[in-house]
Amino acid sequence: MLPQETIRRKRNGEPLLPEEISRLVAGVTDGSVSEGQVAAFAMAVWFNGMAREETVALTLAMRDSGDVLDWSDLGRPVADKHSTGGVGDNVSLMLAPIAAACGLAVPMISGRGLGHTGGTLDKLESIPGYTIMPSADIFRRTVKDIGCAIIGQTADLAPADKRIYAIRDVTATVDSVPLITASILSKKLAAGLQSLVLDVKVGNGAFMTEMAEAETLARSLVEVANGAGVKTSALITDMNQPLADAAGNAVEIANCIAFLKGEKAGTRLERIVLAFAAEMLALSGLETDPAAALAQARGALTSGAAAEVFGRMVHALGGPADIVERAAVYLSPAPVIRPVLADEAGYLAACDTRGIGLAVIELGGGRSRPDDTVDHRVGFDRLLPLGTKVEKGMEIGRVHAASTDAAERAAMRLAALYRTTPEAPAAAPEILEAVS
Ligand code: URA
């Protein structure tokens, strides 16, 4: 069928057949479907949506537009996790080594910062020598020998998504549940997974600010991924404050290493990381008893096994051999580090989490345009969690900046992003809902 016929049918709200979806995606990949036709198709989907079967067909066609990795020679379950994005969300950096230390293989294809959210690849590039685009051979060997490798999307993985995403980005068609679903899952499925756990974030630092929207996206992702043959579940998690006590790039790597050394025990971050690790173990069938899965994940952390896996992965992908032992030597400090002081006494009751992400970009730690370079040294750390009682003038975090002026501006901005109340706020749970 001609692309314009498929677009017309979707425009008129008719259901599309799997064959016509795969023909359209093949045309997107080989360039015979024009940019205008991709834009028109995306807009027709934006208005009329897609049934589950159509979204599964779109996801599979986009997955098959490039290489699909095969890990059948590994002899261990292949699993991954994906987050819809947040601020101070460095979960993947600790989760991959914990899962690998528990016996899973985790070939994790990650992304760069998007909008106000940070990106795992930008964070990893704070480590001197770390290559996010290793050869296929090094990627495969790292997953096989060490258990995990966190890298970027290669040109051969879901190329149809690359083209469609770039066109959606400039045609106001990013925020469509079926298009987001197919985009995220095509890349994940191309990585050759057997199981996948999704972290769907909701709150003022997430793309989905309302629970109903997050539930719709979580259900779409879970149903389509299972429909495409990958065992998948989702946890909807709170993003109304930075997850780690840091937001930026090198500061989040430092936080990750401190976490792996056991220095973040009892935090929200630890509860979320261990919950995802347990979910990965359960879904992959390695340990189906929830309490035993959690204990196994905790054991990988407290024994130092996960820290060892992280260090070996960094070295295998071009970084130093002793990043865990000597992080401070390798992570370049920002020229100016100064405290951020509370504007008033009370309990930290709320913060503008998106504003914190934007303040990191303002410091140079993210991009305003795709070709911007990132200053890996800047950001915030030692951020206090909501619910903490503070006195006026007490340190609520630190800013890392390239200059004194930038530090001053960011410190004033950060302090103004927090709201204090005389009464302690109710504690917010980290995990709001499980979708399977
Ligand atoms: N992330 C993706 O990879 N694709 C989307 O469409 C949205 C977020």
Boltz pocket constraint, residues with backbone or C-beta under 6 A from the ligand:
constraints:
  - pocket:
      binder: B
      contacts: [[A, 84], [A, 165], [A, 174], [A, 179], [A, 180], [A, 181], [A, 183], [A, 184]]
      max_distance: 6.0
